[in-house]
Amino acid sequence: MYSRILPKLILHKDICKLEGDGNPGAFNVFHHCGVPMGLLCLFLDALKGFAPVFAATFLLDPRNFLFGLVMAAPVLGHAVGLFNRFRGGKCITTSFGVAIGAAPASLIFLVLAVLYILFSTVIKIDSHTARSILTFALFGGISLPVLCIRGLYGIAAGCLFLSVIAIVKHIPHASVTVRGEEPEESEQTHS
């Protein structure tokens, strides 16, 4: 969890204690530690998703179901946070890294990016939680048939896995949002 470790080591700030939701995400680092540290944590969170998937594009057939498991592993690892007392992040940045890592075989990351931009700017959904759940639900629903038609079953499974993981990580925050009590800082807890 770079967003917890680096601010703690370099700036002596525990992001999980500073932020109300305890999320060790890059956007909380931006909020509490500034842009340089935020960019570093954002880059490293994306890289931990990108690197194994990009390497897998040269080692595994993207039609193979195992490729989907490679895609799911960094997102699940970030979500669960094994080395952070099982308190992981919301997986958005790592999911983008995973989707970009699959780019040699598929440009599906563009769907994820377009959906986030669409719901952040054009059809503005103010609640970050609702925006993330809708984005990942649509991303999973779009990528699965599109990739299956192209025969990229492993990438399709991976996109479905990362969508489900991200949605599950956002559901506890959704109940607060539905009651209209979303905390102010939740806009800062993107990853």
PLY file of the C-alpha trace (Angstrom):
ply
format ascii 1.0
element vertex 191
property float x
property float y
property float z
element edge 190
property int vertex1
property int vertex2
end_header
0.00 0.00 0.00
2.24 2.77 -1.34
-0.23 5.44 -0.30
0.15 4.39 3.30
3.83 3.45 3.42
5.43 6.35 1.55
3.71 9.24 3.39
4.47 7.47 6.66
8.16 6.93 5.84
8.86 10.24 4.13
6.44 12.72 5.73
5.61 10.88 8.97
1.87 11.04 8.15
-0.47 8.08 8.48
-3.06 8.58 5.74
-5.39 6.00 7.26
-5.56 7.99 10.49
-5.86 11.38 8.78
-8.75 10.41 6.53
-12.17 9.67 8.02
-12.77 6.54 5.96
-9.33 5.03 6.69
-8.75 4.47 2.97
-5.05 4.21 2.06
-5.65 5.63 -1.41
-3.62 7.95 -3.60
-6.26 10.66 -3.63
-6.18 10.85 0.15
-2.43 11.36 -0.20
-3.06 14.26 -2.59
-5.41 15.78 -0.03
-3.16 15.41 3.02
0.38 15.33 1.62
0.32 17.42 -1.53
0.69 16.92 -5.25
4.25 15.50 -5.47
3.59 12.72 -2.95
0.13 12.14 -4.44
1.55 11.75 -7.93
4.21 9.34 -6.70
1.63 7.17 -4.92
-0.78 7.35 -7.87
1.97 6.27 -10.26
3.08 3.37 -8.04
-0.49 2.15 -7.46
-1.08 2.15 -11.22
2.30 0.49 -11.83
1.54 -2.39 -9.47
-1.48 -3.17 -11.66
0.23 -2.45 -14.97
3.51 -4.38 -14.58
2.23 -7.96 -14.02
-0.50 -7.66 -16.64
1.80 -6.10 -19.23
4.36 -8.90 -18.61
1.56 -11.47 -18.91
0.68 -10.20 -22.40
4.04 -11.64 -23.52
3.82 -14.85 -21.50
0.15 -15.88 -21.57
-2.49 -16.06 -24.24
-5.06 -13.30 -23.47
-7.77 -15.80 -24.44
-6.70 -18.04 -21.56
-8.68 -17.80 -18.30
-5.37 -17.62 -16.39
-4.81 -14.22 -17.96
-7.96 -13.04 -16.19
-6.56 -14.25 -12.87
-3.36 -12.29 -13.50
-5.53 -9.20 -14.08
-7.52 -9.81 -10.89
-4.51 -10.45 -8.62
-3.14 -6.89 -8.21
-6.64 -5.42 -7.85
-7.62 -7.98 -5.23
-4.29 -7.50 -3.44
-4.88 -3.75 -3.30
-8.50 -4.20 -2.18
-7.69 -6.63 0.60
-4.47 -5.01 1.82
-2.79 -8.10 3.26
0.05 -6.01 4.69
-2.27 -3.31 5.97
-4.32 -5.36 8.43
-6.70 -6.34 5.59
-7.72 -2.70 5.04
-7.15 -2.09 1.38
-7.97 0.71 -1.00
-10.87 1.10 -3.37
-8.81 -0.18 -6.34
-9.55 2.50 -8.91
-5.96 3.46 -9.73
-4.78 -0.15 -9.67
-7.70 -1.14 -11.93
-6.66 1.49 -14.45
-3.10 0.17 -14.30
-4.35 -3.37 -14.94
-6.54 -2.28 -17.86
-3.69 -0.27 -19.41
-1.36 -3.26 -18.93
-3.62 -5.31 -21.19
-3.22 -2.71 -23.98
-0.98 -4.83 -26.21
-3.90 -7.26 -26.55
-6.87 -4.91 -26.07
-7.60 -1.20 -25.68
-10.42 -1.90 -23.19
-8.91 0.61 -20.75
-10.34 3.33 -23.01
-13.86 2.19 -22.04
-13.03 2.59 -18.35
-11.48 6.01 -18.94
-14.39 7.25 -21.08
-16.95 6.09 -18.51
-15.14 7.85 -15.65
-14.77 11.04 -17.67
-18.41 10.86 -18.81
-19.77 10.52 -15.27
-17.35 13.10 -13.88
-17.99 15.84 -16.44
-20.82 15.36 -18.97
-23.39 13.34 -17.00
-22.05 14.53 -13.66
-22.60 12.19 -10.76
-21.51 14.11 -7.67
-21.21 11.14 -5.34
-17.86 9.51 -5.99
-19.21 6.23 -4.61
-22.20 6.18 -6.96
-20.01 7.27 -9.89
-17.52 4.46 -9.22
-20.18 1.78 -8.81
-21.94 2.84 -12.02
-18.67 3.13 -13.94
-17.43 -0.32 -12.94
-20.84 -1.93 -13.47
-21.00 -0.55 -17.00
-17.35 -1.35 -17.63
-17.93 -5.00 -16.69
-21.16 -5.13 -18.66
-19.59 -3.61 -21.78
-16.20 -5.31 -21.71
-17.52 -8.85 -21.17
-19.52 -9.20 -24.42
-17.15 -7.05 -26.50
-14.07 -9.02 -25.48
-15.84 -12.39 -25.75
-16.92 -11.56 -29.31
-13.26 -10.84 -30.08
-12.28 -14.16 -28.46
-10.30 -12.49 -25.65
-11.92 -14.58 -22.91
-9.09 -14.13 -20.40
-9.20 -10.34 -20.63
-13.01 -10.47 -20.48
-12.83 -12.50 -17.26
-10.19 -10.13 -15.86
-12.35 -7.07 -16.57
-15.31 -8.76 -14.93
-13.19 -9.66 -11.87
-11.82 -6.16 -11.42
-15.29 -4.65 -11.87
-16.76 -6.91 -9.19
-13.88 -6.25 -6.79
-14.16 -2.46 -7.22
-17.95 -2.52 -6.79
-17.71 -4.65 -3.65
-15.13 -2.23 -2.20
-17.49 0.70 -2.79
-20.70 -0.93 -1.46
-20.05 -0.14 2.25
-19.77 3.53 1.28
-22.89 3.32 -0.91
-25.21 2.74 2.07
-24.04 6.01 3.58
-24.47 7.79 0.23
-28.01 6.43 -0.26
-29.04 7.91 3.09
-27.60 11.22 1.90
-24.82 11.30 4.48
-21.76 10.98 2.31
-18.85 12.54 4.22
-17.19 15.55 2.59
-13.83 13.82 2.31
-15.22 10.93 0.27
-14.52 12.88 -2.94
-10.87 12.58 -2.00
-10.93 8.78 -1.61
-10.76 7.66 -5.22
-8.30 4.83 -5.06
0 1
1 2
2 3
3 4
4 5
5 6
6 7
7 8
8 9
9 10
10 11
11 12
12 13
13 14
14 15
15 16
16 17
17 18
18 19
19 20
20 21
21 22
22 23
23 24
24 25
25 26
26 27
27 28
28 29
29 30
30 31
31 32
32 33
33 34
34 35
35 36
36 37
37 38
38 39
39 40
40 41
41 42
42 43
43 44
44 45
45 46
46 47
47 48
48 49
49 50
50 51
51 52
52 53
53 54
54 55
55 56
56 57
57 58
58 59
59 60
60 61
61 62
62 63
63 64
64 65
65 66
66 67
67 68
68 69
69 70
70 71
71 72
72 73
73 74
74 75
75 76
76 77
77 78
78 79
79 80
80 81
81 82
82 83
83 84
84 85
85 86
86 87
87 88
88 89
89 90
90 91
91 92
92 93
93 94
94 95
95 96
96 97
97 98
98 99
99 100
100 101
101 102
102 103
103 104
104 105
105 106
106 107
107 108
108 109
109 110
110 111
111 112
112 113
113 114
114 115
115 116
116 117
117 118
118 119
119 120
120 121
121 122
122 123
123 124
124 125
125 126
126 127
127 128
128 129
129 130
130 131
131 132
132 133
133 134
134 135
135 136
136 137
137 138
138 139
139 140
140 141
141 142
142 143
143 144
144 145
145 146
146 147
147 148
148 149
149 150
150 151
151 152
152 153
153 154
154 155
155 156
156 157
157 158
158 159
159 160
160 161
161 162
162 163
163 164
164 165
165 166
166 167
167 168
168 169
169 170
170 171
171 172
172 173
173 174
174 175
175 176
176 177
177 178
178 179
179 180
180 181
181 182
182 183
183 184
184 185
185 186
186 187
187 188
188 189
189 190
